């Protein structure tokens, strides 16, 4: 069996056998990475196969981007690249699933400080959207929240997406590699950022 460096060289020479052997050597590692990560996001289990396929593609892409003079062996480099790809896809899927939740982050606040209209009224009486004044303030608040969300950096987006999902604080803190207390502080900070956008 060839080592990774020999296989990468052979792949650069268009050796199809080498591509298959490299895939077989690291397939289990990638499968475990995908399974462990998706396990923390039960609501995304439907996308597991898509995430797995993209991770396999990332494996082959790393053979073109890895250099032996980097301060990491190929396995470590592959691990980081695949994990980055998985997290990127999870952020994307969570964003799609949570867009309605993001829009309701300010349900416990005024839609407008100058108005006596509460967003929470909407959850109790959906028909209020038919009232022009309420609809105006609601739509403006949603636009501001969405705009602020798009302005967040990737890490803050991930924190917000995790908080809006059904993932426990314990699992979320493990994903972010921080304590539960720090994760809670990060969640509150990002949510304040989003909520404050309504009043700007």
Secondary structure, 3 states (H helix, E strand, C coil): CCCHHHHHHHHHCCCHHHHHHHHHHHHHHHHHHHHHHHHCCHHHHHHHHHHHHHHHHHHHHHHHHCCCCCCCCHHHHHHHHHHHHHHHHHHHHHHHHHHHHHCCCCCCCECCCCCCCECHHHHHCHHHHHCHHHHHHHHHHHHHHHHHHHHCCHHHHHHHHHHHCCCCHHHHHHHCCCCHHHHHHHHHHHHHHHHHHHHC
